[in-house]
Amino acid sequence: MELKDKTTEKLESEIKKIKTASGSLVGVLLVLFIVCLYGIIRNPGDATFIALLVTGIVLSATIPINNNKIKAELESRQANKS
């Protein structure tokens, strides 16, 4: 289903869900970074924590790209109402 076919309420609901999921992802990544930094400081030769840190950095790239299309659709609908 395309964004044009969805109601405004449904799009706003999807934005809320995406923001909640993004917030959860940020929280989990923050915990991962803290644990990895502690592990790297505690065991400098252990490559496990370095690999987990790299994984966290890669996953953090998905945070800003979540809801741009939905926001643009809602803004265009508001512009058409005026």
Backbone bond lengths (Angstrom), bond angles and torsions (degrees), N, CA, C in turn:
res aa  C-N    CA-C-N  psi(-1)  N-CA   C-N-CA  omega(-1)  CA-C   N-CA-C  phi
1 M - - - 1.444 - - 1.525 108.89 -
2 E 1.309 115.81 131.17 1.462 120.74 -179.51 1.515 110.83 -80.43
3 L 1.303 115.51 163.45 1.463 120.71 -179.37 1.521 111.73 -65.32
4 K 1.330 118.05 -31.79 1.460 121.89 -179.48 1.526 111.58 -64.48
5 D 1.314 116.05 -29.88 1.458 120.65 -176.43 1.526 113.56 -83.52
6 K 1.306 117.87 -11.59 1.462 121.62 -178.11 1.520 110.46 -89.65
7 T 1.321 115.69 150.87 1.459 119.95 178.12 1.530 110.09 -75.58
8 T 1.316 114.92 161.81 1.463 120.45 179.47 1.524 110.63 -62.42
9 E 1.324 116.96 -39.45 1.462 120.99 179.77 1.527 111.04 -62.92
10 K 1.332 115.04 -40.40 1.465 118.91 179.86 1.533 110.52 -66.52
11 L 1.319 117.20 -39.65 1.468 120.47 178.33 1.526 111.10 -65.20
12 E 1.336 116.61 -41.88 1.462 119.69 177.63 1.525 111.09 -64.11
13 S 1.318 116.59 -36.88 1.463 120.66 176.40 1.531 111.02 -64.38
14 E 1.314 116.03 -40.83 1.466 119.83 178.56 1.527 111.37 -64.92
15 I 1.323 117.14 -38.25 1.467 120.08 177.80 1.519 110.14 -62.96
16 K 1.328 117.17 -41.84 1.468 120.12 178.33 1.523 111.22 -62.44
17 K 1.333 116.32 -41.57 1.467 120.14 178.63 1.526 111.01 -64.03
18 I 1.322 116.28 -41.36 1.468 120.37 -179.91 1.523 110.51 -65.95
19 K 1.338 117.01 -40.33 1.463 119.98 178.50 1.525 111.09 -64.81
20 T 1.330 116.53 -38.94 1.463 119.90 177.59 1.525 110.78 -64.67
21 A 1.327 116.09 -45.43 1.464 119.93 179.28 1.528 111.03 -64.15
22 S 1.326 117.11 -39.05 1.463 120.48 178.89 1.525 110.95 -65.97
23 G 1.327 116.71 -40.71 1.456 120.38 177.34 1.512 112.17 -63.07
24 S 1.331 115.89 -40.51 1.470 119.66 176.83 1.522 111.11 -64.13
25 L 1.330 116.03 -41.38 1.460 120.26 178.73 1.523 111.07 -62.98
26 V 1.319 116.91 -41.56 1.466 120.69 178.21 1.528 110.05 -61.94
27 G 1.333 116.58 -43.12 1.464 120.26 179.39 1.516 112.61 -62.24
28 V 1.320 116.45 -45.35 1.465 120.29 -179.96 1.524 110.58 -65.91
29 L 1.327 117.35 -40.86 1.467 119.82 179.05 1.524 111.56 -66.41
30 L 1.319 117.16 -35.44 1.457 120.42 177.05 1.529 110.80 -63.43
31 V 1.321 116.27 -44.26 1.466 119.97 176.96 1.533 110.00 -62.92
32 L 1.329 116.57 -41.78 1.466 120.53 178.97 1.526 111.02 -60.64
33 F 1.338 117.60 -44.04 1.463 120.67 179.22 1.527 111.25 -62.68
34 I 1.324 116.50 -42.49 1.467 119.65 -179.47 1.516 110.86 -63.96
35 V 1.335 116.45 -45.15 1.466 120.45 179.49 1.528 110.72 -63.87
36 C 1.322 116.87 -40.88 1.470 120.30 -179.97 1.525 111.37 -66.23
37 L 1.307 116.93 -43.02 1.464 118.84 178.72 1.526 111.18 -64.09
38 Y 1.315 116.81 -40.74 1.461 120.26 176.28 1.536 110.34 -61.90
39 G 1.328 116.80 -43.88 1.460 120.86 179.84 1.514 112.77 -65.34
40 I 1.332 116.59 -37.87 1.468 119.99 179.08 1.522 110.31 -68.26
41 I 1.333 116.87 -40.02 1.464 119.86 178.71 1.520 110.83 -68.62
42 R 1.315 116.27 -40.72 1.474 121.56 -176.56 1.532 112.06 -73.30
43 N 1.352 117.28 -42.62 1.470 122.71 -178.45 1.531 108.77 -127.65
44 P 1.316 118.50 83.45 1.468 120.95 -173.93 1.529 114.64 -61.30
45 G 1.297 118.67 -26.72 1.459 120.29 -176.50 1.520 114.36 -89.84
46 D 1.332 118.57 -3.35 1.462 121.96 -176.07 1.530 110.05 -84.37
47 A 1.329 115.92 118.75 1.464 120.94 -176.87 1.527 112.83 -79.38
48 T 1.318 118.39 -11.79 1.466 121.47 -178.77 1.516 111.20 -61.78
49 F 1.315 117.19 -44.62 1.457 120.57 -177.59 1.526 111.78 -69.48
50 I 1.317 116.83 -32.20 1.462 120.27 176.86 1.523 109.89 -67.44
51 A 1.329 117.18 -41.79 1.463 120.99 178.51 1.529 110.98 -64.28
52 L 1.327 116.95 -40.86 1.458 120.12 177.57 1.524 111.82 -66.21
53 L 1.316 116.95 -36.32 1.460 121.06 177.67 1.526 110.69 -64.28
54 V 1.309 117.00 -42.58 1.467 121.28 177.67 1.524 109.90 -63.52
55 T 1.319 117.75 -41.11 1.466 121.85 177.63 1.526 110.54 -60.54
56 G 1.318 117.65 -43.37 1.456 121.25 177.53 1.508 112.88 -62.49
57 I 1.321 116.76 -40.04 1.469 120.81 179.11 1.530 110.23 -64.76
58 V 1.318 116.44 -41.70 1.465 120.45 179.72 1.530 110.46 -65.99
59 L 1.320 117.69 -43.11 1.463 120.63 -179.72 1.525 112.49 -68.65
60 S 1.312 117.73 -26.63 1.464 119.84 179.19 1.529 111.95 -68.29
61 A 1.311 117.88 -17.00 1.464 120.69 178.05 1.524 112.00 -70.47
62 T 1.326 118.82 -17.62 1.462 121.31 -179.06 1.522 112.86 -83.20
63 I 1.305 118.55 -10.45 1.470 121.07 -174.61 1.540 112.95 -66.11
64 P 1.329 120.85 -48.89 1.473 118.51 -173.66 1.520 115.63 -77.98
65 I 1.319 120.35 -7.63 1.467 120.88 -172.93 1.522 113.55 -101.76
66 N 1.322 118.04 19.49 1.450 119.62 -170.67 1.526 115.85 -79.79
67 N 1.302 119.93 -49.16 1.457 119.39 -166.70 1.525 115.50 -124.27
68 N 1.296 119.59 27.14 1.457 121.73 -177.57 1.526 112.77 -67.31
69 K 1.321 118.37 -40.58 1.463 121.47 -177.87 1.523 111.14 -66.95
70 I 1.322 116.43 -40.57 1.464 119.89 -179.05 1.526 109.77 -67.29
71 K 1.330 117.84 -42.10 1.461 120.53 178.24 1.529 111.08 -61.58
72 A 1.324 116.75 -41.40 1.462 120.43 179.53 1.531 110.47 -63.81
73 E 1.299 118.53 -40.71 1.469 122.34 178.70 1.534 110.69 -64.22
74 L 1.344 117.30 -43.67 1.459 119.89 178.45 1.525 111.99 -64.57
75 E 1.329 116.82 -39.18 1.464 120.07 178.04 1.521 111.79 -65.84
76 S 1.325 116.99 -38.46 1.473 119.40 178.63 1.526 110.30 -68.06
77 R 1.315 118.50 -34.26 1.465 120.55 176.84 1.516 111.04 -67.41
78 Q 1.317 117.48 -39.94 1.461 120.62 178.43 1.531 110.53 -66.91
79 A 1.314 117.48 -36.65 1.463 121.16 178.58 1.525 110.67 -67.32
80 N 1.334 117.10 -35.14 1.476 120.56 -179.65 1.525 111.41 -72.85
81 K 1.334 117.89 -27.69 1.458 120.79 178.71 1.521 111.65 -69.87
82 S 1.307 116.59 -32.89 1.470 120.82 -175.72 1.484 113.29 -75.84
